[in-house]
């Protein structure tokens, strides 16, 4: 088989692919393969390029017994670690004196690995979050059946704690169901148009008692005229209820919600609205900002649990904003408060 034909066949592969003949040297590579392994790979011994023992062992075995093999190849694309599933197949009549060669294809499975790890982490986190209140409930039930059976004061105290733990589980299950529902609708763009000013005013009014009970000042800075956007009304209210509640729980004395209409947003490339939830609280360490919207991630784990947080609120907010083709930005420094910015297309 001519080199031109070999190169043409490899070029048709949609994934990185190389060919190694019985001299144990690379005799061909498509553009993707050369990008993955390096531009000057033709003619080099495979052991100087593919240095991972499991891959080199698979190549040696395939050249020897001509049986199919698979292996894992780990790499880095400059931004993140990548994982490839390597498939090896023997091709007769190719290479040095037509002695045959091994065709090696690299299938990028990084996203699948990441999704699988996320599922494992999610199950582990849910199990942990539910186990803690369940363990507490079982312990108090056992105590109430035994030593505290006739102790009225202890019974009332334990029942109050049990109610709190049961409420925590109920919130967690509710947020899990909400997250599942939001994820299932994420690709369906909302078509109903709503007046965002009216919905923000309604949200501020409903959260007023919470602000007052905590000694917080909650204000809305918005235009007097209606501003309409395409949105799911329940989900939009959920986004701003969550963000404002967080500001009231973890922020300082003053929480301001600001609404601005934009003729054109550079990121969305269209007319948009910008809503900012600003507090003057202790702020968030910048090291936490990239991970705030991860499921069950908490910047202050102990304080979040004390205040009834499930660790899912910002994950739900992120998915809702993604469904609305918007953007979420978080800016904060320790001691300087925090600003959560939501940008939505008009």
C-alpha positions as CSV (number, residue, x, y, z in Angstrom):
1,X,0.0,0.0,0.0
2,X,1.4,3.4,-1.0
3,X,2.3,6.1,1.5
4,X,-0.1,8.4,-0.2
5,X,-3.0,6.0,0.2
6,X,-2.1,5.4,3.9
7,X,-2.0,9.1,4.6
8,X,-5.3,9.6,2.8
9,X,-7.0,6.8,4.8
10,X,-5.7,8.2,8.2
11,X,-6.8,11.7,7.2
12,X,-10.4,10.4,7.0
13,X,-10.4,9.4,10.6
14,X,-12.3,12.0,12.8
15,X,-10.0,11.3,15.8
16,X,-6.2,11.2,16.3
17,X,-4.7,8.2,14.6
18,X,-1.2,6.9,13.9
19,X,0.3,3.8,12.3
20,X,3.3,1.9,13.7
21,X,4.9,-0.9,11.6
22,X,7.1,-3.9,12.4
23,X,10.2,-1.6,12.8
24,X,8.3,-0.2,15.8
25,X,8.4,3.3,14.2
26,X,5.6,5.6,13.3
27,X,5.1,5.6,9.6
28,X,2.0,7.8,9.4
29,X,-0.2,10.1,11.4
30,X,-3.2,12.3,10.6
31,X,-3.4,16.0,11.6
32,X,-5.1,15.2,14.8
33,X,-2.6,12.6,15.7
34,X,0.3,14.9,15.0
35,X,-1.3,17.6,17.1
36,X,-1.7,15.3,20.0
37,X,1.7,13.6,19.9
38,X,3.8,16.3,18.3
39,X,4.6,17.5,14.8
40,X,7.9,15.5,14.3
41,X,6.7,12.0,15.0
42,X,7.1,10.3,11.7
43,X,10.1,7.9,11.7
44,X,10.5,7.9,15.5
45,X,10.3,4.9,17.7
46,X,7.0,4.7,19.5
47,X,8.6,4.3,22.9
48,X,10.1,7.8,22.6
49,X,6.7,9.3,21.9
50,X,4.2,7.2,23.8
51,X,6.0,6.8,27.1
52,X,3.1,5.5,29.2
53,X,3.8,1.8,30.1
54,X,0.3,0.6,29.6
55,X,0.2,2.0,26.0
56,X,3.7,0.8,25.0
57,X,2.9,-2.7,26.4
58,X,-0.3,-2.8,24.4
59,X,1.6,-1.8,21.2
60,X,4.3,-4.4,21.7
61,X,1.7,-7.1,22.3
62,X,-0.4,-6.2,19.3
63,X,2.7,-6.2,17.0
64,X,3.6,-9.6,18.4
65,X,0.3,-11.5,18.4
66,X,-1.8,-9.3,16.1
67,X,-4.7,-9.3,18.5
68,X,-6.8,-6.2,19.3
69,X,-5.9,-4.2,22.4
70,X,-7.2,-1.2,24.3
71,X,-5.4,1.1,26.8
72,X,-5.7,4.5,28.5
73,X,-3.6,7.5,27.4
74,X,-3.4,10.5,29.7
75,X,-2.4,13.9,28.3
76,X,-2.9,17.6,28.8
77,X,-4.3,20.1,26.3
78,X,-2.8,23.1,28.1
79,X,-6.0,23.9,30.0
80,X,-6.9,20.6,31.7
81,X,-5.9,17.0,31.9
82,X,-7.4,14.8,29.2
83,X,-8.1,11.1,29.0
84,X,-8.1,9.0,25.8
85,X,-9.2,5.5,25.2
86,X,-6.7,4.0,22.9
87,X,-7.8,1.3,20.4
88,X,-5.2,-0.8,18.7
89,X,-5.9,-3.0,15.6
90,X,-3.4,-4.9,13.4
91,X,-3.5,-4.1,9.7
92,X,-1.8,-6.7,7.5
93,X,0.1,-5.8,4.3
94,X,1.2,-2.3,5.5
95,X,4.6,-0.9,6.4
96,X,8.1,-2.2,6.1
97,X,8.2,-4.9,3.4
98,X,4.4,-5.2,3.8
99,X,4.9,-6.9,7.2
100,X,1.8,-5.3,8.7
101,X,1.3,-2.4,11.1
102,X,-0.7,-1.4,14.2
103,X,-3.4,1.2,13.7
104,X,-3.8,3.3,16.9
105,X,-6.8,5.5,17.4
106,X,-7.2,8.0,20.4
107,X,-10.8,8.6,21.5
108,X,-11.1,11.6,23.8
109,X,-13.3,10.4,26.8
110,X,-12.5,13.3,29.1
111,X,-16.1,14.6,29.2
112,X,-17.4,11.1,29.9
113,X,-14.9,10.6,32.7
114,X,-15.8,14.0,34.1
115,X,-19.5,13.3,33.9
116,X,-19.0,9.9,35.6
117,X,-17.0,11.4,38.4
118,X,-19.6,14.1,38.9
119,X,-22.3,11.4,39.2
120,X,-20.2,9.5,41.8
121,X,-19.5,12.7,43.7
122,X,-23.2,13.6,43.5
123,X,-24.4,10.3,45.0
124,X,-21.7,10.5,47.7
125,X,-22.7,14.0,48.6
126,X,-26.4,13.3,48.7
127,X,-25.7,10.2,50.9
128,X,-23.6,12.3,53.2
129,X,-26.1,15.1,53.4
130,X,-29.0,12.7,54.2
131,X,-27.0,10.5,56.6
132,X,-26.2,13.3,59.1
133,X,-29.8,14.3,59.9
134,X,-31.0,10.7,59.7
135,X,-28.4,9.7,62.3
136,X,-29.5,12.5,64.5
137,X,-33.1,11.6,64.2
138,X,-32.5,7.9,65.0
139,X,-30.4,8.9,68.0
140,X,-33.0,11.2,69.5
141,X,-35.8,8.6,68.8
142,X,-33.8,6.0,70.7
143,X,-33.2,8.5,73.6
144,X,-36.9,9.4,73.8
145,X,-37.8,5.8,74.0
146,X,-35.3,5.2,76.8
147,X,-33.7,7.6,79.2
148,X,-35.8,10.7,78.3
149,X,-39.2,8.9,78.1
150,X,-40.6,10.8,81.1
151,X,-38.4,13.9,80.9
152,X,-40.7,16.6,79.5
153,X,-38.0,19.3,79.1
154,X,-35.6,16.9,77.3
155,X,-38.5,15.7,75.1
156,X,-39.4,19.2,74.0
157,X,-35.8,20.1,73.3
158,X,-35.2,16.9,71.3
159,X,-38.4,17.2,69.3
160,X,-37.4,20.8,68.4
161,X,-34.1,19.5,67.1
162,X,-35.7,16.6,65.3
163,X,-38.1,19.0,63.6
164,X,-35.1,21.1,62.4
165,X,-33.3,18.0,61.0
166,X,-36.5,16.8,59.3
167,X,-37.0,20.2,57.8
168,X,-33.4,20.2,56.5
169,X,-34.0,16.8,54.8
170,X,-37.2,18.2,53.3
171,X,-35.4,21.2,51.9
172,X,-32.7,19.0,50.5
173,X,-35.2,16.7,48.7
174,X,-37.1,19.7,47.5
175,X,-33.9,21.3,46.0
176,X,-32.9,17.9,44.4
177,X,-36.3,17.7,42.7
178,X,-36.0,21.3,41.6
179,X,-32.5,20.8,40.3
180,X,-33.6,17.7,38.3
181,X,-36.6,19.6,36.9
182,X,-34.5,22.6,35.9
183,X,-31.8,20.4,34.2
184,X,-34.5,18.5,32.2
185,X,-35.8,21.8,30.8
186,X,-32.4,23.5,30.3
187,X,-32.5,23.1,26.5
188,X,-36.0,24.5,26.2
189,X,-35.9,28.2,25.8
190,X,-38.8,30.1,27.5
191,X,-41.2,32.0,25.3
192,X,-43.4,33.8,27.8
193,X,-42.6,37.5,28.3
194,X,-42.7,38.9,31.8
195,X,-42.2,42.3,33.4
196,X,-39.0,41.9,35.3
197,X,-39.5,45.0,37.4
198,X,-42.8,43.7,38.7
199,X,-41.3,40.3,39.6
200,X,-38.4,41.9,41.4
201,X,-40.7,44.2,43.3
202,X,-42.8,41.1,44.3
203,X,-39.8,39.2,45.4
204,X,-38.5,42.1,47.5
205,X,-41.9,42.5,49.1
206,X,-42.1,38.8,50.0
207,X,-38.7,38.8,51.5
208,X,-39.3,42.0,53.5
209,X,-40.2,40.3,56.7
210,X,-37.0,38.1,56.6
211,X,-35.0,41.3,56.2
212,X,-36.7,43.1,59.0
213,X,-36.4,40.1,61.4
214,X,-32.7,40.0,60.7
215,X,-32.2,43.8,61.0
216,X,-31.3,44.2,57.3
217,X,-32.1,47.0,54.9
218,X,-33.4,45.6,51.6
219,X,-33.9,48.1,48.8
220,X,-34.7,47.9,45.1
221,X,-33.1,50.3,42.6
222,X,-35.1,49.9,39.3
223,X,-36.7,52.0,36.6
224,X,-40.4,53.0,37.0
225,X,-41.3,51.7,33.6
226,X,-41.9,48.0,32.9
227,X,-39.0,46.0,31.4
228,X,-40.1,42.8,29.6
229,X,-37.9,39.8,28.9
230,X,-38.6,36.2,27.7
231,X,-38.6,34.1,30.8
232,X,-40.2,31.3,32.9
233,X,-41.8,33.4,35.7
234,X,-41.5,30.8,38.4
235,X,-37.9,30.1,37.6
236,X,-36.9,33.7,37.4
237,X,-38.6,34.3,40.8
238,X,-36.6,31.3,42.1
239,X,-33.3,32.8,40.9
240,X,-33.8,36.2,42.6
241,X,-35.4,34.7,45.7
242,X,-32.3,32.5,46.1
243,X,-29.8,35.3,45.5
244,X,-31.5,37.8,47.8
245,X,-32.1,35.2,50.5
246,X,-28.3,34.4,50.4
247,X,-27.4,38.1,50.7
248,X,-29.7,38.5,53.7
249,X,-28.3,35.4,55.4
250,X,-24.6,35.8,54.7
251,X,-24.3,39.6,53.9
252,X,-24.1,42.7,56.0
253,X,-26.8,45.2,57.1
254,X,-27.5,46.5,53.6
255,X,-28.7,44.6,50.6
256,X,-29.4,46.4,47.3
257,X,-31.0,44.9,44.2
258,X,-30.2,47.0,41.1
259,X,-31.9,46.6,37.7
260,X,-30.5,48.2,34.6
261,X,-31.6,47.9,31.0
262,X,-28.7,47.6,28.5
263,X,-28.9,48.6,24.8
264,X,-26.4,45.9,24.0
265,X,-24.5,43.4,26.2
266,X,-21.0,42.5,24.8
267,X,-21.2,38.9,26.0
268,X,-24.8,38.2,24.8
269,X,-24.5,40.4,21.8
270,X,-28.0,41.7,22.1
271,X,-30.2,44.0,24.2
272,X,-30.2,42.8,27.8
273,X,-31.0,43.5,31.4
274,X,-28.6,43.4,34.3
275,X,-29.7,42.6,37.8
276,X,-27.2,43.0,40.6
277,X,-27.6,41.7,44.2
278,X,-25.2,43.7,46.3
279,X,-24.4,43.3,50.0
280,X,-21.8,44.9,52.3
281,X,-21.1,41.7,54.3
282,X,-17.8,39.9,55.1
283,X,-17.4,38.9,51.4
284,X,-16.1,35.7,49.9
285,X,-12.5,34.6,49.5
286,X,-11.8,34.8,45.7
287,X,-10.4,31.2,45.9
288,X,-14.0,30.0,46.3
289,X,-15.6,32.0,43.5
290,X,-14.9,29.6,40.5
291,X,-16.6,26.7,42.4
292,X,-19.6,28.5,44.0
293,X,-22.1,27.1,41.6
294,X,-21.0,23.4,42.0
295,X,-23.5,21.1,43.7
296,X,-22.9,20.9,47.5
297,X,-20.0,23.3,47.4
298,X,-20.0,25.8,50.3
299,X,-17.6,28.6,50.9
300,X,-18.4,28.4,54.6
301,X,-19.6,24.9,55.3
302,X,-20.4,25.2,59.0
303,X,-22.2,28.5,58.7
304,X,-24.2,27.4,55.7
305,X,-25.4,24.3,57.5
306,X,-26.3,26.4,60.6
307,X,-28.5,28.7,58.4
308,X,-30.2,25.8,56.7
309,X,-28.4,25.8,53.4
310,X,-28.4,22.7,51.2
311,X,-25.5,23.6,49.0
312,X,-27.7,23.4,45.9
313,X,-29.2,26.9,45.6
314,X,-26.5,28.4,43.3
315,X,-26.4,25.2,41.2
316,X,-30.1,25.7,40.5
317,X,-29.6,29.4,39.8
318,X,-26.8,28.6,37.3
319,X,-29.0,26.0,35.4
320,X,-32.0,28.4,35.3
321,X,-29.8,31.2,33.9
322,X,-28.3,28.9,31.3
323,X,-31.8,27.9,30.2
324,X,-32.6,31.7,29.7
325,X,-29.3,32.1,27.7
326,X,-28.0,34.5,30.4
327,X,-24.8,34.9,32.4
328,X,-24.0,34.8,36.1
329,X,-21.0,36.7,37.5
330,X,-19.8,36.8,41.1
331,X,-17.4,39.5,42.4
332,X,-16.2,39.6,45.9
333,X,-13.3,40.2,48.2
334,X,-12.9,39.5,51.9
335,X,-14.3,42.3,54.0
336,X,-15.8,44.1,50.9
337,X,-19.1,42.4,50.4
338,X,-20.3,40.5,47.4
339,X,-22.0,41.3,44.1
340,X,-24.0,38.7,42.2
341,X,-24.7,39.9,38.6
342,X,-27.4,38.2,36.4
343,X,-27.5,39.3,32.8
344,X,-30.5,38.2,30.7
345,X,-31.4,38.8,27.1
346,X,-34.4,41.0,26.3
